[in-house]
Amino acid sequence: MQILAKILPYSQIIVSVILVTTILLQQSGAGLGGAFGGGDGESFHHTRRGFEKFLFYLSIFLGILLAVLAFLAILIKAKS
């Protein structure tokens, strides 16, 4: 249990950096006008394909993994 307590913070940092990178790599579909309710005529449904789909699913997986690691850190801290 001690080795897990030592490795856990580093794994959280690594997962969070990869998560931020995958989120930043995703293509932004809405511009500044879309944020304020305006549109540029691109209000059609967009299907993710290829690398964009991979990044989307990877970011979901990494978000869940980060939440699990945080919950595990809470359990380890409460136990000691």
Phi and psi restraints in degrees (range 20) as a CNS / XPLOR table:
assign (resid 1 and name C) (resid 2 and name N)
       (resid 2 and name CA) (resid 2 and name C) 1.0 -65.6 20.0 2
assign (resid 2 and name N) (resid 2 and name CA)
       (resid 2 and name C) (resid 3 and name N) 1.0 -39.7 20.0 2
assign (resid 2 and name C) (resid 3 and name N)
       (resid 3 and name CA) (resid 3 and name C) 1.0 -66.3 20.0 2
assign (resid 3 and name N) (resid 3 and name CA)
       (resid 3 and name C) (resid 4 and name N) 1.0 -36.2 20.0 2
assign (resid 3 and name C) (resid 4 and name N)
       (resid 4 and name CA) (resid 4 and name C) 1.0 -67.2 20.0 2
assign (resid 4 and name N) (resid 4 and name CA)
       (resid 4 and name C) (resid 5 and name N) 1.0 -37.6 20.0 2
assign (resid 4 and name C) (resid 5 and name N)
       (resid 5 and name CA) (resid 5 and name C) 1.0 -66.9 20.0 2
assign (resid 5 and name N) (resid 5 and name CA)
       (resid 5 and name C) (resid 6 and name N) 1.0 -29.2 20.0 2
assign (resid 5 and name C) (resid 6 and name N)
       (resid 6 and name CA) (resid 6 and name C) 1.0 -80.6 20.0 2
assign (resid 6 and name N) (resid 6 and name CA)
       (resid 6 and name C) (resid 7 and name N) 1.0 -33.7 20.0 2
assign (resid 6 and name C) (resid 7 and name N)
       (resid 7 and name CA) (resid 7 and name C) 1.0 -83.2 20.0 2
assign (resid 7 and name N) (resid 7 and name CA)
       (resid 7 and name C) (resid 8 and name N) 1.0 -29.7 20.0 2
assign (resid 7 and name C) (resid 8 and name N)
       (resid 8 and name CA) (resid 8 and name C) 1.0 -56.1 20.0 2
assign (resid 8 and name N) (resid 8 and name CA)
       (resid 8 and name C) (resid 9 and name N) 1.0 -45.9 20.0 2
assign (resid 8 and name C) (resid 9 and name N)
       (resid 9 and name CA) (resid 9 and name C) 1.0 -62.6 20.0 2
assign (resid 9 and name N) (resid 9 and name CA)
       (resid 9 and name C) (resid 10 and name N) 1.0 -37.7 20.0 2
assign (resid 9 and name C) (resid 10 and name N)
       (resid 10 and name CA) (resid 10 and name C) 1.0 -68.5 20.0 2
assign (resid 10 and name N) (resid 10 and name CA)
       (resid 10 and name C) (resid 11 and name N) 1.0 -37.9 20.0 2
assign (resid 10 and name C) (resid 11 and name N)
       (resid 11 and name CA) (resid 11 and name C) 1.0 -68.1 20.0 2
assign (resid 11 and name N) (resid 11 and name CA)
       (resid 11 and name C) (resid 12 and name N) 1.0 -35.1 20.0 2
assign (resid 11 and name C) (resid 12 and name N)
       (resid 12 and name CA) (resid 12 and name C) 1.0 -64.8 20.0 2
assign (resid 12 and name N) (resid 12 and name CA)
       (resid 12 and name C) (resid 13 and name N) 1.0 -40.5 20.0 2
assign (resid 12 and name C) (resid 13 and name N)
       (resid 13 and name CA) (resid 13 and name C) 1.0 -65.0 20.0 2
assign (resid 13 and name N) (resid 13 and name CA)
       (resid 13 and name C) (resid 14 and name N) 1.0 -44.4 20.0 2
assign (resid 13 and name C) (resid 14 and name N)
       (resid 14 and name CA) (resid 14 and name C) 1.0 -63.6 20.0 2
assign (resid 14 and name N) (resid 14 and name CA)
       (resid 14 and name C) (resid 15 and name N) 1.0 -46.3 20.0 2
assign (resid 14 and name C) (resid 15 and name N)
       (resid 15 and name CA) (resid 15 and name C) 1.0 -64.3 20.0 2
assign (resid 15 and name N) (resid 15 and name CA)
       (resid 15 and name C) (resid 16 and name N) 1.0 -40.0 20.0 2
assign (resid 15 and name C) (resid 16 and name N)
       (resid 16 and name CA) (resid 16 and name C) 1.0 -68.2 20.0 2
assign (resid 16 and name N) (resid 16 and name CA)
       (resid 16 and name C) (resid 17 and name N) 1.0 -37.1 20.0 2
assign (resid 16 and name C) (resid 17 and name N)
       (resid 17 and name CA) (resid 17 and name C) 1.0 -66.1 20.0 2
assign (resid 17 and name N) (resid 17 and name CA)
       (resid 17 and name C) (resid 18 and name N) 1.0 -42.1 20.0 2
assign (resid 17 and name C) (resid 18 and name N)
       (resid 18 and name CA) (resid 18 and name C) 1.0 -66.2 20.0 2
assign (resid 18 and name N) (resid 18 and name CA)
       (resid 18 and name C) (resid 19 and name N) 1.0 -38.2 20.0 2
assign (resid 18 and name C) (resid 19 and name N)
       (resid 19 and name CA) (resid 19 and name C) 1.0 -63.2 20.0 2
assign (resid 19 and name N) (resid 19 and name CA)
       (resid 19 and name C) (resid 20 and name N) 1.0 -45.9 20.0 2
assign (resid 19 and name C) (resid 20 and name N)
       (resid 20 and name CA) (resid 20 and name C) 1.0 -62.5 20.0 2
assign (resid 20 and name N) (resid 20 and name CA)
       (resid 20 and name C) (resid 21 and name N) 1.0 -40.0 20.0 2
assign (resid 20 and name C) (resid 21 and name N)
       (resid 21 and name CA) (resid 21 and name C) 1.0 -63.7 20.0 2
assign (resid 21 and name N) (resid 21 and name CA)
       (resid 21 and name C) (resid 22 and name N) 1.0 -43.9 20.0 2
assign (resid 21 and name C) (resid 22 and name N)
       (resid 22 and name CA) (resid 22 and name C) 1.0 -66.7 20.0 2
assign (resid 22 and name N) (resid 22 and name CA)
       (resid 22 and name C) (resid 23 and name N) 1.0 -35.2 20.0 2
assign (resid 22 and name C) (resid 23 and name N)
       (resid 23 and name CA) (resid 23 and name C) 1.0 -68.3 20.0 2
assign (resid 23 and name N) (resid 23 and name CA)
       (resid 23 and name C) (resid 24 and name N) 1.0 -40.9 20.0 2
assign (resid 23 and name C) (resid 24 and name N)
       (resid 24 and name CA) (resid 24 and name C) 1.0 -70.3 20.0 2
assign (resid 24 and name N) (resid 24 and name CA)
       (resid 24 and name C) (resid 25 and name N) 1.0 -27.0 20.0 2
assign (resid 24 and name C) (resid 25 and name N)
       (resid 25 and name CA) (resid 25 and name C) 1.0 -77.2 20.0 2
assign (resid 25 and name N) (resid 25 and name CA)
       (resid 25 and name C) (resid 26 and name N) 1.0 -18.0 20.0 2
assign (resid 25 and name C) (resid 26 and name N)
       (resid 26 and name CA) (resid 26 and name C) 1.0 -69.4 20.0 2
assign (resid 26 and name N) (resid 26 and name CA)
       (resid 26 and name C) (resid 27 and name N) 1.0 141.4 20.0 2
assign (resid 26 and name C) (resid 27 and name N)
       (resid 27 and name CA) (resid 27 and name C) 1.0 -71.9 20.0 2
assign (resid 27 and name N) (resid 27 and name CA)
       (resid 27 and name C) (resid 28 and name N) 1.0 132.3 20.0 2
assign (resid 27 and name C) (resid 28 and name N)
       (resid 28 and name CA) (resid 28 and name C) 1.0 -86.1 20.0 2
assign (resid 28 and name N) (resid 28 and name CA)
       (resid 28 and name C) (resid 29 and name N) 1.0 121.6 20.0 2
assign (resid 28 and name C) (resid 29 and name N)
       (resid 29 and name CA) (resid 29 and name C) 1.0 -86.9 20.0 2
assign (resid 29 and name N) (resid 29 and name CA)
       (resid 29 and name C) (resid 30 and name N) 1.0 -22.3 20.0 2
assign (resid 29 and name C) (resid 30 and name N)
       (resid 30 and name CA) (resid 30 and name C) 1.0 -108.3 20.0 2
assign (resid 30 and name N) (resid 30 and name CA)
       (resid 30 and name C) (resid 31 and name N) 1.0 133.1 20.0 2
assign (resid 30 and name C) (resid 31 and name N)
       (resid 31 and name CA) (resid 31 and name C) 1.0 -88.7 20.0 2
assign (resid 31 and name N) (resid 31 and name CA)
       (resid 31 and name C) (resid 32 and name N) 1.0 -166.8 20.0 2
assign (resid 31 and name C) (resid 32 and name N)
       (resid 32 and name CA) (resid 32 and name C) 1.0 -67.5 20.0 2
assign (resid 32 and name N) (resid 32 and name CA)
       (resid 32 and name C) (resid 33 and name N) 1.0 -34.0 20.0 2
assign (resid 32 and name C) (resid 33 and name N)
       (resid 33 and name CA) (resid 33 and name C) 1.0 -66.9 20.0 2
assign (resid 33 and name N) (resid 33 and name CA)
       (resid 33 and name C) (resid 34 and name N) 1.0 -32.9 20.0 2
assign (resid 33 and name C) (resid 34 and name N)
       (resid 34 and name CA) (resid 34 and name C) 1.0 -69.5 20.0 2
assign (resid 34 and name N) (resid 34 and name CA)
       (resid 34 and name C) (resid 35 and name N) 1.0 -26.3 20.0 2
assign (resid 34 and name C) (resid 35 and name N)
       (resid 35 and name CA) (resid 35 and name C) 1.0 -70.7 20.0 2
assign (resid 35 and name N) (resid 35 and name CA)
       (resid 35 and name C) (resid 36 and name N) 1.0 -26.9 20.0 2
assign (resid 35 and name C) (resid 36 and name N)
       (resid 36 and name CA) (resid 36 and name C) 1.0 -104.1 20.0 2
assign (resid 36 and name N) (resid 36 and name CA)
       (resid 36 and name C) (resid 37 and name N) 1.0 15.9 20.0 2
assign (resid 36 and name C) (resid 37 and name N)
       (resid 37 and name CA) (resid 37 and name C) 1.0 96.1 20.0 2
assign (resid 37 and name N) (resid 37 and name CA)
       (resid 37 and name C) (resid 38 and name N) 1.0 -9.7 20.0 2
assign (resid 37 and name C) (resid 38 and name N)
       (resid 38 and name CA) (resid 38 and name C) 1.0 -83.3 20.0 2
assign (resid 38 and name N) (resid 38 and name CA)
       (resid 38 and name C) (resid 39 and name N) 1.0 161.9 20.0 2
assign (resid 38 and name C) (resid 39 and name N)
       (resid 39 and name CA) (resid 39 and name C) 1.0 -138.0 20.0 2
assign (resid 39 and name N) (resid 39 and name CA)
       (resid 39 and name C) (resid 40 and name N) 1.0 159.1 20.0 2
assign (resid 39 and name C) (resid 40 and name N)
       (resid 40 and name CA) (resid 40 and name C) 1.0 -111.6 20.0 2
assign (resid 40 and name N) (resid 40 and name CA)
       (resid 40 and name C) (resid 41 and name N) 1.0 24.2 20.0 2
assign (resid 40 and name C) (resid 41 and name N)
       (resid 41 and name CA) (resid 41 and name C) 1.0 87.2 20.0 2
assign (resid 41 and name N) (resid 41 and name CA)
       (resid 41 and name C) (resid 42 and name N) 1.0 1.1 20.0 2
assign (resid 41 and name C) (resid 42 and name N)
       (resid 42 and name CA) (resid 42 and name C) 1.0 -102.2 20.0 2
assign (resid 42 and name N) (resid 42 and name CA)
       (resid 42 and name C) (resid 43 and name N) 1.0 59.5 20.0 2
assign (resid 42 and name C) (resid 43 and name N)
       (resid 43 and name CA) (resid 43 and name C) 1.0 -100.0 20.0 2
assign (resid 43 and name N) (resid 43 and name CA)
       (resid 43 and name C) (resid 44 and name N) 1.0 21.6 20.0 2
assign (resid 43 and name C) (resid 44 and name N)
       (resid 44 and name CA) (resid 44 and name C) 1.0 -85.1 20.0 2
assign (resid 44 and name N) (resid 44 and name CA)
       (resid 44 and name C) (resid 45 and name N) 1.0 164.8 20.0 2
assign (resid 44 and name C) (resid 45 and name N)
       (resid 45 and name CA) (resid 45 and name C) 1.0 -72.3 20.0 2
assign (resid 45 and name N) (resid 45 and name CA)
       (resid 45 and name C) (resid 46 and name N) 1.0 132.6 20.0 2
assign (resid 45 and name C) (resid 46 and name N)
       (resid 46 and name CA) (resid 46 and name C) 1.0 -109.3 20.0 2
assign (resid 46 and name N) (resid 46 and name CA)
       (resid 46 and name C) (resid 47 and name N) 1.0 125.9 20.0 2
assign (resid 46 and name C) (resid 47 and name N)
       (resid 47 and name CA) (resid 47 and name C) 1.0 -99.9 20.0 2
assign (resid 47 and name N) (resid 47 and name CA)
       (resid 47 and name C) (resid 48 and name N) 1.0 128.4 20.0 2
assign (resid 47 and name C) (resid 48 and name N)
       (resid 48 and name CA) (resid 48 and name C) 1.0 -76.6 20.0 2
assign (resid 48 and name N) (resid 48 and name CA)
       (resid 48 and name C) (resid 49 and name N) 1.0 137.2 20.0 2
assign (resid 48 and name C) (resid 49 and name N)
       (resid 49 and name CA) (resid 49 and name C) 1.0 -139.6 20.0 2
assign (resid 49 and name N) (resid 49 and name CA)
       (resid 49 and name C) (resid 50 and name N) 1.0 150.6 20.0 2
assign (resid 49 and name C) (resid 50 and name N)
       (resid 50 and name CA) (resid 50 and name C) 1.0 64.3 20.0 2
assign (resid 50 and name N) (resid 50 and name CA)
       (resid 50 and name C) (resid 51 and name N) 1.0 -129.2 20.0 2
assign (resid 50 and name C) (resid 51 and name N)
       (resid 51 and name CA) (resid 51 and name C) 1.0 -65.5 20.0 2
assign (resid 51 and name N) (resid 51 and name CA)
       (resid 51 and name C) (resid 52 and name N) 1.0 -32.8 20.0 2
assign (resid 51 and name C) (resid 52 and name N)
       (resid 52 and name CA) (resid 52 and name C) 1.0 -64.3 20.0 2
assign (resid 52 and name N) (resid 52 and name CA)
       (resid 52 and name C) (resid 53 and name N) 1.0 -40.1 20.0 2
assign (resid 52 and name C) (resid 53 and name N)
       (resid 53 and name CA) (resid 53 and name C) 1.0 -67.3 20.0 2
assign (resid 53 and name N) (resid 53 and name CA)
       (resid 53 and name C) (resid 54 and name N) 1.0 -40.1 20.0 2
assign (resid 53 and name C) (resid 54 and name N)
       (resid 54 and name CA) (resid 54 and name C) 1.0 -61.6 20.0 2
assign (resid 54 and name N) (resid 54 and name CA)
       (resid 54 and name C) (resid 55 and name N) 1.0 -44.9 20.0 2
assign (resid 54 and name C) (resid 55 and name N)
       (resid 55 and name CA) (resid 55 and name C) 1.0 -63.4 20.0 2
assign (resid 55 and name N) (resid 55 and name CA)
       (resid 55 and name C) (resid 56 and name N) 1.0 -38.2 20.0 2
assign (resid 55 and name C) (resid 56 and name N)
       (resid 56 and name CA) (resid 56 and name C) 1.0 -62.1 20.0 2
assign (resid 56 and name N) (resid 56 and name CA)
       (resid 56 and name C) (resid 57 and name N) 1.0 -49.8 20.0 2
assign (resid 56 and name C) (resid 57 and name N)
       (resid 57 and name CA) (resid 57 and name C) 1.0 -69.6 20.0 2
assign (resid 57 and name N) (resid 57 and name CA)
       (resid 57 and name C) (resid 58 and name N) 1.0 -34.0 20.0 2
assign (resid 57 and name C) (resid 58 and name N)
       (resid 58 and name CA) (resid 58 and name C) 1.0 -65.5 20.0 2
assign (resid 58 and name N) (resid 58 and name CA)
       (resid 58 and name C) (resid 59 and name N) 1.0 -38.9 20.0 2
assign (resid 58 and name C) (resid 59 and name N)
       (resid 59 and name CA) (resid 59 and name C) 1.0 -68.1 20.0 2
assign (resid 59 and name N) (resid 59 and name CA)
       (resid 59 and name C) (resid 60 and name N) 1.0 -36.0 20.0 2
assign (resid 59 and name C) (resid 60 and name N)
       (resid 60 and name CA) (resid 60 and name C) 1.0 -64.5 20.0 2
assign (resid 60 and name N) (resid 60 and name CA)
       (resid 60 and name C) (resid 61 and name N) 1.0 -46.4 20.0 2
assign (resid 60 and name C) (resid 61 and name N)
       (resid 61 and name CA) (resid 61 and name C) 1.0 -61.2 20.0 2
assign (resid 61 and name N) (resid 61 and name CA)
       (resid 61 and name C) (resid 62 and name N) 1.0 -44.8 20.0 2
assign (resid 61 and name C) (resid 62 and name N)
       (resid 62 and name CA) (resid 62 and name C) 1.0 -67.5 20.0 2
assign (resid 62 and name N) (resid 62 and name CA)
       (resid 62 and name C) (resid 63 and name N) 1.0 -34.2 20.0 2
assign (resid 62 and name C) (resid 63 and name N)
       (resid 63 and name CA) (resid 63 and name C) 1.0 -64.6 20.0 2
assign (resid 63 and name N) (resid 63 and name CA)
       (resid 63 and name C) (resid 64 and name N) 1.0 -42.6 20.0 2
assign (resid 63 and name C) (resid 64 and name N)
       (resid 64 and name CA) (resid 64 and name C) 1.0 -66.4 20.0 2
assign (resid 64 and name N) (resid 64 and name CA)
       (resid 64 and name C) (resid 65 and name N) 1.0 -41.7 20.0 2
assign (resid 64 and name C) (resid 65 and name N)
       (resid 65 and name CA) (resid 65 and name C) 1.0 -62.8 20.0 2
assign (resid 65 and name N) (resid 65 and name CA)
       (resid 65 and name C) (resid 66 and name N) 1.0 -40.8 20.0 2
assign (resid 65 and name C) (resid 66 and name N)
       (resid 66 and name CA) (resid 66 and name C) 1.0 -65.1 20.0 2
assign (resid 66 and name N) (resid 66 and name CA)
       (resid 66 and name C) (resid 67 and name N) 1.0 -38.7 20.0 2
assign (resid 66 and name C) (resid 67 and name N)
       (resid 67 and name CA) (resid 67 and name C) 1.0 -65.3 20.0 2
assign (resid 67 and name N) (resid 67 and name CA)
       (resid 67 and name C) (resid 68 and name N) 1.0 -39.9 20.0 2
assign (resid 67 and name C) (resid 68 and name N)
       (resid 68 and name CA) (resid 68 and name C) 1.0 -65.8 20.0 2
assign (resid 68 and name N) (resid 68 and name CA)
       (resid 68 and name C) (resid 69 and name N) 1.0 -42.2 20.0 2
assign (resid 68 and name C) (resid 69 and name N)
       (resid 69 and name CA) (resid 69 and name C) 1.0 -64.2 20.0 2
assign (resid 69 and name N) (resid 69 and name CA)
       (resid 69 and name C) (resid 70 and name N) 1.0 -38.1 20.0 2
assign (resid 69 and name C) (resid 70 and name N)
       (resid 70 and name CA) (resid 70 and name C) 1.0 -66.6 20.0 2
assign (resid 70 and name N) (resid 70 and name CA)
       (resid 70 and name C) (resid 71 and name N) 1.0 -41.6 20.0 2
assign (resid 70 and name C) (resid 71 and name N)
       (resid 71 and name CA) (resid 71 and name C) 1.0 -64.2 20.0 2
assign (resid 71 and name N) (resid 71 and name CA)
       (resid 71 and name C) (resid 72 and name N) 1.0 -39.7 20.0 2
assign (resid 71 and name C) (resid 72 and name N)
       (resid 72 and name CA) (resid 72 and name C) 1.0 -64.6 20.0 2
assign (resid 72 and name N) (resid 72 and name CA)
       (resid 72 and name C) (resid 73 and name N) 1.0 -38.3 20.0 2
assign (resid 72 and name C) (resid 73 and name N)
       (resid 73 and name CA) (resid 73 and name C) 1.0 -64.6 20.0 2
assign (resid 73 and name N) (resid 73 and name CA)
       (resid 73 and name C) (resid 74 and name N) 1.0 -37.3 20.0 2
assign (resid 73 and name C) (resid 74 and name N)
       (resid 74 and name CA) (resid 74 and name C) 1.0 -65.6 20.0 2
assign (resid 74 and name N) (resid 74 and name CA)
       (resid 74 and name C) (resid 75 and name N) 1.0 -42.7 20.0 2
assign (resid 74 and name C) (resid 75 and name N)
       (resid 75 and name CA) (resid 75 and name C) 1.0 -64.3 20.0 2
assign (resid 75 and name N) (resid 75 and name CA)
       (resid 75 and name C) (resid 76 and name N) 1.0 -40.6 20.0 2
assign (resid 75 and name C) (resid 76 and name N)
       (resid 76 and name CA) (resid 76 and name C) 1.0 -67.3 20.0 2
assign (resid 76 and name N) (resid 76 and name CA)
       (resid 76 and name C) (resid 77 and name N) 1.0 -39.9 20.0 2
assign (resid 76 and name C) (resid 77 and name N)
       (resid 77 and name CA) (resid 77 and name C) 1.0 -67.5 20.0 2
assign (resid 77 and name N) (resid 77 and name CA)
       (resid 77 and name C) (resid 78 and name N) 1.0 -37.4 20.0 2
assign (resid 77 and name C) (resid 78 and name N)
       (resid 78 and name CA) (resid 78 and name C) 1.0 -70.2 20.0 2
assign (resid 78 and name N) (resid 78 and name CA)
       (resid 78 and name C) (resid 79 and name N) 1.0 -29.9 20.0 2
assign (resid 78 and name C) (resid 79 and name N)
       (resid 79 and name CA) (resid 79 and name C) 1.0 -74.8 20.0 2
assign (resid 79 and name N) (resid 79 and name CA)
       (resid 79 and name C) (resid 80 and name N) 1.0 -30.3 20.0 2
